[in-house]
Amino acid sequence: MKYPNIKLTALMLAAVLTAPVCTAATGDIYNYEFTALGTTISSQIKADNKEKAQFCANVVKKEVLRLEDLLSAYRRTVPLTRPLGLL
């Protein structure tokens, strides 16, 4: 069984959970990309400086990778994989 919306749900959850930590009233927009959940994750972060933007990008990446580890159906170490007998 496939779950087509799990990627979108995980990304939205990561954005909601990290938004309060990484907000800026003014500042520049910084772009970051990384690979997770079988796709390229792109983020635009508005921050006062590059150091704050990098911190926020790391928070987002860490949360997305945590969710990927928890929800991935393709990794043997993921709790969801073993009961389903997928691997």
Secondary structure, DSSP 4 states (H G I P E B T S, - for coil): ---TTHHHHHHHHHHHHHTTTS--SS-EEEEEEEEETTEEEEEEEEESSHHHHHHHHHHHHHHHHHHHHHH-SS-TTSTTHHHHT--
